Amino acid sequence: MSEARDFAESYWRAECARDTDLVLSHYHADATFCPPGQTLVGHEEIRTFYDASGADFPGLKVTIESDFTVGDRSAMEWTALLTNVQGEEFAIKGVNIIKLRDGKFEWVHAYFDPTVLQSKGN
């Protein structure tokens, strides 16, 4: 396994535990996180995404399907199963492109279809 794969697994364990502080420990203080339609810079802005995600979807399981690293950049293809507060489950696939600097994320670009996470009851 690569350093990037090991690091991504650690990051996703923290996210699946819904531990925002532990998630943020994987990011540099000046890191950038770009989920669909957003650019979040620094821990305070990045925290808003993880806190909201944990509140809306308290259940999360992530599996890394494949990874590819060139230099300090890596692509992590993943599948996730999210469970909302009503108990509905949502399967989603995506790719995170990451850049590590000194053992932490410098930036993460997450690519997935957020419309998959809309409640089936709507």
N, CA, C and O atoms as CSV, one atom per row, in Angstrom:
chain,resi,resn,atom,element,x,y,z
A,1,MET,N,N,0.836,-1.195,0.000
A,1,MET,CA,C,0.000,0.000,0.000
A,1,MET,C,C,0.869,1.242,0.000
A,1,MET,O,O,1.992,1.244,0.504
A,2,SER,N,N,0.324,2.287,-0.572
A,2,SER,CA,C,1.054,3.544,-0.646
A,2,SER,C,C,0.796,4.389,0.602
A,2,SER,O,O,-0.164,4.161,1.338
A,3,GLU,N,N,1.667,5.359,0.820
A,3,GLU,CA,C,1.476,6.304,1.923
A,3,GLU,C,C,0.133,7.013,1.773
A,3,GLU,O,O,-0.590,7.201,2.752
A,4,ALA,N,N,-0.196,7.407,0.540
A,4,ALA,CA,C,-1.460,8.113,0.300
A,4,ALA,C,C,-2.653,7.211,0.616
A,4,ALA,O,O,-3.627,7.675,1.208
A,5,ARG,N,N,-2.599,5.962,0.243
A,5,ARG,CA,C,-3.701,5.025,0.526
A,5,ARG,C,C,-3.863,4.833,2.031
A,5,ARG,O,O,-4.977,4.880,2.552
A,6,ASP,N,N,-2.754,4.619,2.722
A,6,ASP,CA,C,-2.803,4.468,4.178
A,6,ASP,C,C,-3.395,5.711,4.832
A,6,ASP,O,O,-4.211,5.610,5.748
A,7,PHE,N,N,-2.980,6.883,4.357
A,7,PHE,CA,C,-3.466,8.138,4.919
A,7,PHE,C,C,-4.958,8.310,4.637
A,7,PHE,O,O,-5.714,8.722,5.517
A,8,ALA,N,N,-5.382,7.995,3.417
A,8,ALA,CA,C,-6.804,8.098,3.063
A,8,ALA,C,C,-7.644,7.160,3.921
A,8,ALA,O,O,-8.740,7.530,4.342
A,9,GLU,N,N,-7.152,5.961,4.185
A,9,GLU,CA,C,-7.891,5.035,5.040
A,9,GLU,C,C,-8.040,5.597,6.448
A,9,GLU,O,O,-9.103,5.469,7.055
A,10,SER,N,N,-6.989,6.216,6.973
A,10,SER,CA,C,-7.053,6.837,8.295
A,10,SER,C,C,-8.073,7.972,8.304
A,10,SER,O,O,-8.875,8.093,9.229
A,11,TYR,N,N,-8.032,8.791,7.272
A,11,TYR,CA,C,-8.981,9.905,7.134
A,11,TYR,C,C,-10.424,9.388,7.112
A,11,TYR,O,O,-11.283,9.909,7.823
A,12,TRP,N,N,-10.687,8.363,6.294
A,12,TRP,CA,C,-12.057,7.863,6.197
A,12,TRP,C,C,-12.505,7.155,7.474
A,12,TRP,O,O,-13.697,7.165,7.783
A,13,ARG,N,N,-11.601,6.549,8.217
A,13,ARG,CA,C,-11.987,5.991,9.524
A,13,ARG,C,C,-12.478,7.120,10.434
A,13,ARG,O,O,-13.469,6.965,11.148
A,14,ALA,N,N,-11.780,8.248,10.402
A,14,ALA,CA,C,-12.193,9.404,11.220
A,14,ALA,C,C,-13.529,9.938,10.746
A,14,ALA,O,O,-14.386,10.274,11.563
A,15,GLU,N,N,-13.719,10.023,9.429
A,15,GLU,CA,C,-14.992,10.540,8.920
A,15,GLU,C,C,-16.134,9.579,9.240
A,15,GLU,O,O,-17.220,10.021,9.616
A,16,CYS,N,N,-15.911,8.290,9.098
A,16,CYS,CA,C,-16.958,7.309,9.411
A,16,CYS,C,C,-17.317,7.335,10.894
A,16,CYS,O,O,-18.453,7.034,11.261
A,17,ALA,N,N,-16.369,7.686,11.737
A,17,ALA,CA,C,-16.639,7.835,13.169
A,17,ALA,C,C,-17.360,9.148,13.454
A,17,ALA,O,O,-17.800,9.389,14.578
A,18,ARG,N,N,-17.477,9.993,12.433
A,18,ARG,CA,C,-18.122,11.316,12.549
A,18,ARG,C,C,-17.418,12.170,13.594
A,18,ARG,O,O,-18.052,12.874,14.380
A,19,ASP,N,N,-16.088,12.089,13.582
A,19,ASP,CA,C,-15.237,12.841,14.503
A,19,ASP,C,C,-14.579,13.981,13.719
A,19,ASP,O,O,-13.497,13.809,13.158
A,20,THR,N,N,-15.230,15.132,13.682
A,20,THR,CA,C,-14.753,16.246,12.867
A,20,THR,C,C,-13.358,16.698,13.287
A,20,THR,O,O,-12.532,17.009,12.428
A,21,ASP,N,N,-13.079,16.739,14.579
A,21,ASP,CA,C,-11.744,17.157,15.016
A,21,ASP,C,C,-10.673,16.203,14.493
A,21,ASP,O,O,-9.606,16.643,14.067
A,22,LEU,N,N,-10.949,14.910,14.521
A,22,LEU,CA,C,-9.991,13.941,14.010
A,22,LEU,C,C,-9.867,14.053,12.490
A,22,LEU,O,O,-8.770,13.924,11.946
A,23,VAL,N,N,-10.981,14.290,11.806
A,23,VAL,CA,C,-10.918,14.527,10.357
A,23,VAL,C,C,-10.009,15.711,10.069
A,23,VAL,O,O,-9.128,15.629,9.213
A,24,LEU,N,N,-10.222,16.812,10.780
A,24,LEU,CA,C,-9.436,18.025,10.536
A,24,LEU,C,C,-7.961,17.833,10.849
A,24,LEU,O,O,-7.122,18.542,10.293
A,25,SER,N,N,-7.625,16.902,11.715
A,25,SER,CA,C,-6.215,16.638,12.003
A,25,SER,C,C,-5.495,16.072,10.780
A,25,SER,O,O,-4.265,16.040,10.755
A,26,HIS,N,N,-6.229,15.631,9.781
A,26,HIS,CA,C,-5.655,15.143,8.532
A,26,HIS,C,C,-5.369,16.278,7.547
A,26,HIS,O,O,-4.698,16.066,6.537
A,27,TYR,N,N,-5.867,17.466,7.831
A,27,TYR,CA,C,-5.706,18.624,6.950
A,27,TYR,C,C,-4.721,19.625,7.550
A,27,TYR,O,O,-4.697,19.826,8.764
A,28,HIS,N,N,-3.910,20.252,6.698
A,28,HIS,CA,C,-3.138,21.413,7.137
A,28,HIS,C,C,-4.113,22.527,7.499
A,28,HIS,O,O,-5.228,22.572,6.979
A,29,ALA,N,N,-3.701,23.421,8.384
A,29,ALA,CA,C,-4.568,24.529,8.819
A,29,ALA,C,C,-5.006,25.408,7.659
A,29,ALA,O,O,-6.079,26.009,7.716
A,30,ASP,N,N,-4.193,25.497,6.598
A,30,ASP,CA,C,-4.511,26.335,5.438
A,30,ASP,C,C,-4.977,25.508,4.234
A,30,ASP,O,O,-4.973,26.002,3.106
A,31,ALA,N,N,-5.376,24.256,4.469
A,31,ALA,CA,C,-5.774,23.359,3.384
A,31,ALA,C,C,-7.039,23.845,2.683
A,31,ALA,O,O,-7.792,24.669,3.202
A,32,THR,N,N,-7.240,23.302,1.484
A,32,THR,CA,C,-8.439,23.574,0.699
A,32,THR,C,C,-9.177,22.261,0.477
A,32,THR,O,O,-8.572,21.244,0.139
A,33,PHE,N,N,-10.491,22.296,0.672
A,33,PHE,CA,C,-11.357,21.146,0.409
A,33,PHE,C,C,-12.437,21.608,-0.557
A,33,PHE,O,O,-13.134,22.590,-0.301
A,34,CYS,N,N,-12.569,20.892,-1.669
A,34,CYS,CA,C,-13.530,21.270,-2.707
A,34,CYS,C,C,-14.514,20.135,-2.963
A,34,CYS,O,O,-14.296,19.321,-3.860
A,35,PRO,N,N,-15.600,20.070,-2.184
A,35,PRO,CA,C,-16.682,19.153,-2.540
A,35,PRO,C,C,-17.475,19.805,-3.673
A,35,PRO,O,O,-17.231,20.969,-3.988
A,36,PRO,N,N,-18.416,19.089,-4.294
A,36,PRO,CA,C,-19.149,19.666,-5.425
A,36,PRO,C,C,-19.739,21.046,-5.111
A,36,PRO,O,O,-20.489,21.215,-4.149
A,37,GLY,N,N,-19.379,22.031,-5.951
A,37,GLY,CA,C,-19.949,23.366,-5.852
A,37,GLY,C,C,-19.397,24.246,-4.748
A,37,GLY,O,O,-19.922,25.336,-4.522
A,38,GLN,N,N,-18.347,23.807,-4.047
A,38,GLN,CA,C,-17.810,24.587,-2.935
A,38,GLN,C,C,-16.288,24.608,-2.968
A,38,GLN,O,O,-15.648,23.687,-3.475
A,39,THR,N,N,-15.730,25.669,-2.423
A,39,THR,CA,C,-14.301,25.742,-2.143
A,39,THR,C,C,-14.176,26.219,-0.704
A,39,THR,O,O,-14.510,27.360,-0.384
A,40,LEU,N,N,-13.694,25.339,0.156
A,40,LEU,CA,C,-13.581,25.618,1.587
A,40,LEU,C,C,-12.104,25.687,1.942
A,40,LEU,O,O,-11.344,24.765,1.644
A,41,VAL,N,N,-11.697,26.784,2.581
A,41,VAL,CA,C,-10.293,27.001,2.894
A,41,VAL,C,C,-10.125,27.133,4.404
A,41,VAL,O,O,-10.804,27.931,5.049
A,42,GLY,N,N,-9.223,26.350,4.949
A,42,GLY,CA,C,-8.932,26.408,6.376
A,42,GLY,C,C,-9.879,25.556,7.201
A,42,GLY,O,O,-10.969,25.198,6.755
A,43,HIS,N,N,-9.447,25.242,8.395
A,43,HIS,CA,C,-10.209,24.340,9.261
A,43,HIS,C,C,-11.627,24.818,9.553
A,43,HIS,O,O,-12.555,24.009,9.551
A,44,GLU,N,N,-11.818,26.108,9.802
A,44,GLU,CA,C,-13.165,26.597,10.156
A,44,GLU,C,C,-14.156,26.379,9.017
A,44,GLU,O,O,-15.279,25.933,9.253
A,45,GLU,N,N,-13.753,26.688,7.782
A,45,GLU,CA,C,-14.656,26.477,6.647
A,45,GLU,C,C,-14.846,24.992,6.363
A,45,GLU,O,O,-15.965,24.549,6.103
A,46,ILE,N,N,-13.769,24.226,6.411
A,46,ILE,CA,C,-13.860,22.785,6.138
A,46,ILE,C,C,-14.739,22.107,7.187
A,46,ILE,O,O,-15.495,21.192,6.859
A,47,ARG,N,N,-14.650,22.538,8.425
A,47,ARG,CA,C,-15.464,21.986,9.513
A,47,ARG,C,C,-16.956,22.056,9.178
A,47,ARG,O,O,-17.704,21.136,9.508
A,48,THR,N,N,-17.397,23.137,8.527
A,48,THR,CA,C,-18.825,23.291,8.235
A,48,THR,C,C,-19.349,22.126,7.399
A,48,THR,O,O,-20.471,21.668,7.613
A,49,PHE,N,N,-18.550,21.642,6.451
A,49,PHE,CA,C,-18.967,20.521,5.607
A,49,PHE,C,C,-19.118,19.247,6.434
A,49,PHE,O,O,-20.144,18.571,6.364
A,50,TYR,N,N,-18.091,18.927,7.217
A,50,TYR,CA,C,-18.118,17.670,7.975
A,50,TYR,C,C,-19.156,17.685,9.091
A,50,TYR,O,O,-19.790,16.664,9.360
A,51,ASP,N,N,-19.335,18.825,9.741
A,51,ASP,CA,C,-20.368,18.915,10.771
A,51,ASP,C,C,-21.761,18.734,10.163
A,51,ASP,O,O,-22.590,18.016,10.722
A,52,ALA,N,N,-22.022,19.375,9.029
A,52,ALA,CA,C,-23.332,19.251,8.373
A,52,ALA,C,C,-23.558,17.826,7.869
A,52,ALA,O,O,-24.652,17.280,8.012
A,53,SER,N,N,-22.534,17.234,7.286
A,53,SER,CA,C,-22.661,15.870,6.781
A,53,SER,C,C,-22.966,14.895,7.914
A,53,SER,O,O,-23.824,14.023,7.778
A,54,GLY,N,N,-22.253,15.049,9.036
A,54,GLY,CA,C,-22.498,14.171,10.183
A,54,GLY,C,C,-23.877,14.354,10.780
A,54,GLY,O,O,-24.489,13.389,11.237
A,55,ALA,N,N,-24.379,15.595,10.781
A,55,ALA,CA,C,-25.718,15.853,11.320
A,55,ALA,C,C,-26.794,15.257,10.413
A,55,ALA,O,O,-27.770,14.686,10.900
A,56,ASP,N,N,-26.620,15.388,9.096
A,56,ASP,CA,C,-27.614,14.889,8.143
A,56,ASP,C,C,-27.521,13.383,7.933
A,56,ASP,O,O,-28.533,12.718,7.708
A,57,PHE,N,N,-26.303,12.847,8.007
A,57,PHE,CA,C,-26.054,11.428,7.739
A,57,PHE,C,C,-25.169,10.862,8.847
A,57,PHE,O,O,-23.956,10.749,8.671
A,58,PRO,N,N,-25.761,10.507,9.983
A,58,PRO,CA,C,-24.946,10.012,11.092
A,58,PRO,C,C,-24.261,8.678,10.798
A,58,PRO,O,O,-23.273,8.335,11.446
A,59,GLY,N,N,-24.773,7.933,9.838
A,59,GLY,CA,C,-24.152,6.665,9.471
A,59,GLY,C,C,-23.343,6.800,8.197
A,59,GLY,O,O,-23.823,7.358,7.210
A,60,LEU,N,N,-22.111,6.293,8.211
A,60,LEU,CA,C,-21.248,6.349,7.027
A,60,LEU,C,C,-20.303,5.162,7.026
A,60,LEU,O,O,-19.656,4.858,8.028
A,61,LYS,N,N,-20.237,4.495,5.878
A,61,LYS,CA,C,-19.259,3.435,5.628
A,61,LYS,C,C,-18.623,3.740,4.278
A,61,LYS,O,O,-19.330,3.990,3.302
A,62,VAL,N,N,-17.303,3.722,4.217
A,62,VAL,CA,C,-16.579,4.035,2.983
A,62,VAL,C,C,-15.635,2.894,2.660
A,62,VAL,O,O,-14.975,2.347,3.543
A,63,THR,N,N,-15.579,2.541,1.380
A,63,THR,CA,C,-14.638,1.552,0.876
A,63,THR,C,C,-13.841,2.185,-0.252
A,63,THR,O,O,-14.420,2.740,-1.186
A,64,ILE,N,N,-12.521,2.110,-0.174
A,64,ILE,CA,C,-11.684,2.554,-1.281
A,64,ILE,C,C,-11.641,1.417,-2.288
A,64,ILE,O,O,-11.197,0.312,-1.978
A,65,GLU,N,N,-12.107,1.702,-3.498
A,65,GLU,CA,C,-12.173,0.683,-4.546
A,65,GLU,C,C,-10.860,0.565,-5.300
A,65,GLU,O,O,-10.435,-0.536,-5.651
A,66,SER,N,N,-10.212,1.712,-5.551
A,66,SER,CA,C,-8.920,1.718,-6.236
A,66,SER,C,C,-8.223,3.031,-5.948
A,66,SER,O,O,-8.845,4.022,-5.565
A,67,ASP,N,N,-6.915,3.011,-6.143
A,67,ASP,CA,C,-6.153,4.237,-5.937
A,67,ASP,C,C,-4.996,4.280,-6.915
A,67,ASP,O,O,-4.520,3.251,-7.394
A,68,PHE,N,N,-4.558,5.491,-7.198
A,68,PHE,CA,C,-3.475,5.708,-8.150
A,68,PHE,C,C,-2.695,6.921,-7.682
A,68,PHE,O,O,-3.275,7.984,-7.458
A,69,THR,N,N,-1.394,6.777,-7.531
A,69,THR,CA,C,-0.555,7.869,-7.035
A,69,THR,C,C,0.555,8.174,-8.021
A,69,THR,O,O,1.216,7.275,-8.541
A,70,VAL,N,N,0.746,9.461,-8.267
A,70,VAL,CA,C,1.884,9.958,-9.046
A,70,VAL,C,C,2.468,11.119,-8.262
A,70,VAL,O,O,1.834,12.165,-8.122
A,71,GLY,N,N,3.666,10.935,-7.756
A,71,GLY,CA,C,4.306,11.983,-6.970
A,71,GLY,C,C,3.516,12.258,-5.702
A,71,GLY,O,O,3.234,11.346,-4.925
A,72,ASP,N,N,3.160,13.529,-5.496
A,72,ASP,CA,C,2.437,13.926,-4.280
A,72,ASP,C,C,0.933,14.006,-4.483
A,72,ASP,O,O,0.216,14.517,-3.622
A,73,ARG,N,N,0.446,13.500,-5.622
A,73,ARG,CA,C,-0.990,13.540,-5.910
A,73,ARG,C,C,-1.528,12.137,-6.112
A,73,ARG,O,O,-0.875,11.267,-6.687
A,74,SER,N,N,-2.744,11.951,-5.620
A,74,SER,CA,C,-3.363,10.625,-5.699
A,74,SER,C,C,-4.833,10.745,-6.025
A,74,SER,O,O,-5.482,11.741,-5.705
A,75,ALA,N,N,-5.342,9.715,-6.668
A,75,ALA,CA,C,-6.774,9.581,-6.917
A,75,ALA,C,C,-7.264,8.384,-6.122
A,75,ALA,O,O,-6.691,7.297,-6.188
A,76,MET,N,N,-8.343,8.605,-5.361
A,76,MET,CA,C,-8.951,7.549,-4.561
A,76,MET,C,C,-10.388,7.360,-5.035
A,76,MET,O,O,-11.242,8.217,-4.808
A,77,GLU,N,N,-10.648,6.238,-5.692
A,77,GLU,CA,C,-12.014,5.909,-6.108
A,77,GLU,C,C,-12.678,5.202,-4.940
A,77,GLU,O,O,-12.117,4.261,-4.377
A,78,TRP,N,N,-13.882,5.656,-4.571
A,78,TRP,CA,C,-14.530,5.130,-3.376
A,78,TRP,C,C,-16.014,4.875,-3.612
A,78,TRP,O,O,-16.631,5.423,-4.526
A,79,THR,N,N,-16.557,4.026,-2.754
A,79,THR,CA,C,-17.999,3.863,-2.639
A,79,THR,C,C,-18.347,4.119,-1.180
A,79,THR,O,O,-17.558,3.835,-0.279
A,80,ALA,N,N,-19.529,4.656,-0.964
A,80,ALA,CA,C,-19.957,4.964,0.398
A,80,ALA,C,C,-21.420,4.594,0.574
A,80,ALA,O,O,-22.213,4.633,-0.366
A,81,LEU,N,N,-21.746,4.242,1.783
A,81,LEU,CA,C,-23.130,4.019,2.175
A,81,LEU,C,C,-23.407,4.974,3.321
A,81,LEU,O,O,-22.825,4.849,4.398
A,82,LEU,N,N,-24.300,5.930,3.086
A,82,LEU,CA,C,-24.677,6.909,4.097
A,82,LEU,C,C,-26.071,6.601,4.594
A,82,LEU,O,O,-26.933,6.177,3.824
A,83,THR,N,N,-26.295,6.812,5.876
A,83,THR,CA,C,-27.604,6.617,6.485
A,83,THR,C,C,-28.026,7.933,7.118
A,83,THR,O,O,-27.309,8.498,7.944
A,84,ASN,N,N,-29.222,8.421,6.711
A,84,ASN,CA,C,-29.694,9.693,7.266
A,84,ASN,C,C,-30.376,9.472,8.616
A,84,ASN,O,O,-30.492,8.341,9.089
A,85,VAL,N,N,-30.822,10.561,9.222
A,85,VAL,CA,C,-31.418,10.470,10.559
A,85,VAL,C,C,-32.729,9.689,10.560
A,85,VAL,O,O,-33.142,9.185,11.604
A,86,GLN,N,N,-33.393,9.579,9.404
A,86,GLN,CA,C,-34.622,8.782,9.304
A,86,GLN,C,C,-34.337,7.304,9.057
A,86,GLN,O,O,-35.261,6.492,9.010
A,87,GLY,N,N,-33.053,6.950,8.898
A,87,GLY,CA,C,-32.687,5.557,8.667
A,87,GLY,C,C,-32.617,5.167,7.204
A,87,GLY,O,O,-32.338,4.008,6.896
A,88,GLU,N,N,-32.863,6.104,6.288
A,88,GLU,CA,C,-32.743,5.806,4.862
A,88,GLU,C,C,-31.266,5.655,4.497
A,88,GLU,O,O,-30.414,6.386,5.002
A,89,GLU,N,N,-30.972,4.696,3.612
A,89,GLU,CA,C,-29.606,4.467,3.169
A,89,GLU,C,C,-29.423,4.966,1.742
A,89,GLU,O,O,-30.321,4.866,0.905
A,90,PHE,N,N,-28.231,5.508,1.490
A,90,PHE,CA,C,-27.898,6.076,0.193
A,90,PHE,C,C,-26.522,5.559,-0.220
A,90,PHE,O,O,-25.531,5.774,0.479
A,91,ALA,N,N,-26.474,4.876,-1.363
A,91,ALA,CA,C,-25.204,4.408,-1.911
A,91,ALA,C,C,-24.700,5.460,-2.900
A,91,ALA,O,O,-25.459,5.972,-3.723
A,92,ILE,N,N,-23.422,5.766,-2.806
A,92,ILE,CA,C,-22.844,6.806,-3.644
A,92,ILE,C,C,-21.424,6.393,-4.032
A,92,ILE,O,O,-20.725,5.723,-3.272
A,93,LYS,N,N,-21.014,6.810,-5.235
A,93,LYS,CA,C,-19.659,6.544,-5.720
A,93,LYS,C,C,-18.996,7.878,-6.012
A,93,LYS,O,O,-19.659,8.851,-6.371
A,94,GLY,N,N,-17.678,7.910,-5.854
A,94,GLY,CA,C,-16.965,9.137,-6.157
A,94,GLY,C,C,-15.473,8.920,-6.247
A,94,GLY,O,O,-14.965,7.806,-6.120
A,95,VAL,N,N,-14.789,10.032,-6.471
A,95,VAL,CA,C,-13.333,10.039,-6.551
A,95,VAL,C,C,-12.841,11.262,-5.792
A,95,VAL,O,O,-13.373,12.359,-5.965
A,96,ASN,N,N,-11.838,11.077,-4.960
A,96,ASN,CA,C,-11.135,12.188,-4.328
A,96,ASN,C,C,-9.759,12.288,-4.950
A,96,ASN,O,O,-9.019,11.306,-5.009
A,97,ILE,N,N,-9.423,13.472,-5.411
A,97,ILE,CA,C,-8.068,13.761,-5.859
A,97,ILE,C,C,-7.417,14.517,-4.709
A,97,ILE,O,O,-7.931,15.542,-4.260
A,98,ILE,N,N,-6.291,14.013,-4.239
A,98,ILE,CA,C,-5.666,14.594,-3.056
A,98,ILE,C,C,-4.217,14.975,-3.336
A,98,ILE,O,O,-3.550,14.391,-4.190
A,99,LYS,N,N,-3.759,15.963,-2.595
A,99,LYS,CA,C,-2.344,16.315,-2.597
A,99,LYS,C,C,-1.891,16.345,-1.141
A,99,LYS,O,O,-2.454,17.061,-0.313
A,100,LEU,N,N,-0.865,15.554,-0.850
A,100,LEU,CA,C,-0.292,15.519,0.491
A,100,LEU,C,C,0.947,16.413,0.538
A,100,LEU,O,O,1.723,16.487,-0.415
A,101,ARG,N,N,1.104,17.085,1.673
A,101,ARG,CA,C,2.301,17.881,1.948
A,101,ARG,C,C,2.674,17.622,3.395
A,101,ARG,O,O,1.868,17.837,4.300
A,102,ASP,N,N,3.878,17.167,3.609
A,102,ASP,CA,C,4.365,16.909,4.969
A,102,ASP,C,C,3.388,16.052,5.777
A,102,ASP,O,O,3.138,16.317,6.953
A,103,GLY,N,N,2.845,15.031,5.131
A,103,GLY,CA,C,2.027,14.059,5.840
A,103,GLY,C,C,0.589,14.448,6.132
A,103,GLY,O,O,-0.082,13.778,6.918
A,104,LYS,N,N,0.099,15.528,5.511
A,104,LYS,CA,C,-1.307,15.931,5.670
A,104,LYS,C,C,-1.848,16.417,4.326
A,104,LYS,O,O,-1.096,16.672,3.386
A,105,PHE,N,N,-3.192,16.537,4.265
A,105,PHE,CA,C,-3.795,17.061,3.051
A,105,PHE,C,C,-3.432,18.531,2.864
A,105,PHE,O,O,-3.612,19.347,3.768
A,106,GLU,N,N,-2.922,18.855,1.687
A,106,GLU,CA,C,-2.793,20.251,1.276
A,106,GLU,C,C,-4.092,20.677,0.609
A,106,GLU,O,O,-4.601,21.775,0.835
A,107,TRP,N,N,-4.619,19.764,-0.232
A,107,TRP,CA,C,-5.947,19.978,-0.801
A,107,TRP,C,C,-6.592,18.651,-1.146
A,107,TRP,O,O,-5.930,17.640,-1.381
A,108,VAL,N,N,-7.930,18.703,-1.165
A,108,VAL,CA,C,-8.756,17.556,-1.552
A,108,VAL,C,C,-9.844,18.077,-2.466
A,108,VAL,O,O,-10.562,19.017,-2.126
A,109,HIS,N,N,-9.961,17.456,-3.632
A,109,HIS,CA,C,-11.068,17.740,-4.546
A,109,HIS,C,C,-11.919,16.474,-4.589
A,109,HIS,O,O,-11.459,15.428,-5.046
A,110,ALA,N,N,-13.151,16.569,-4.116
A,110,ALA,CA,C,-14.057,15.418,-4.041
A,110,ALA,C,C,-15.081,15.518,-5.174
A,110,ALA,O,O,-15.763,16.532,-5.320
A,111,TYR,N,N,-15.175,14.471,-5.958
A,111,TYR,CA,C,-16.099,14.426,-7.086
A,111,TYR,C,C,-17.136,13.337,-6.845
A,111,TYR,O,O,-16.806,12.153,-6.784
A,112,PHE,N,N,-18.394,13.750,-6.708
A,112,PHE,CA,C,-19.509,12.826,-6.550
A,112,PHE,C,C,-20.785,13.589,-6.895
A,112,PHE,O,O,-20.780,14.817,-6.979
A,113,ASP,N,N,-21.870,12.855,-7.092
A,113,ASP,CA,C,-23.161,13.454,-7.425
A,113,ASP,C,C,-23.958,13.658,-6.141
A,113,ASP,O,O,-24.508,12.695,-5.608
A,114,PRO,N,N,-24.034,14.888,-5.630
A,114,PRO,CA,C,-24.741,15.115,-4.370
A,114,PRO,C,C,-26.250,14.901,-4.471
A,114,PRO,O,O,-26.909,14.745,-3.442
A,115,THR,N,N,-26.815,14.889,-5.676
A,115,THR,CA,C,-28.265,14.666,-5.805
A,115,THR,C,C,-28.654,13.255,-5.394
A,115,THR,O,O,-29.820,12.997,-5.097
A,116,VAL,N,N,-27.687,12.334,-5.374
A,116,VAL,CA,C,-27.951,10.954,-4.937
A,116,VAL,C,C,-28.367,10.943,-3.463
A,116,VAL,O,O,-29.027,10.008,-3.010
A,117,LEU,N,N,-27.982,11.975,-2.724
A,117,LEU,CA,C,-28.230,12.022,-1.283
A,117,LEU,C,C,-29.555,12.666,-0.911
A,117,LEU,O,O,-29.791,12.951,0.263
A,118,GLN,N,N,-30.425,12.901,-1.886
A,118,GLN,CA,C,-31.718,13.479,-1.599
A,118,GLN,C,C,-32.656,12.402,-1.075
A,118,GLN,O,O,-32.679,11.280,-1.581
A,119,SER,N,N,-33.424,12.755,-0.060
A,119,SER,CA,C,-34.323,11.811,0.582
A,119,SER,C,C,-35.302,11.209,-0.423
A,119,SER,O,O,-35.834,11.903,-1.289
A,120,LYS,N,N,-35.522,9.934,-0.290
A,120,LYS,CA,C,-36.470,9.231,-1.154
A,120,LYS,C,C,-37.899,9.625,-0.846
A,120,LYS,O,O,-38.799,9.391,-1.653
A,121,GLY,N,N,-38.117,10.227,0.328
A,121,GLY,CA,C,-39.450,10.644,0.743
A,121,GLY,C,C,-39.882,11.969,0.149
A,121,GLY,O,O,-41.041,12.360,0.283
A,122,ASN,N,N,-38.948,12.677,-0.517
A,122,ASN,CA,C,-39.289,13.991,-1.105
A,122,ASN,C,C,-39.928,13.859,-2.458
A,122,ASN,O,O,-40.271,14.865,-3.080
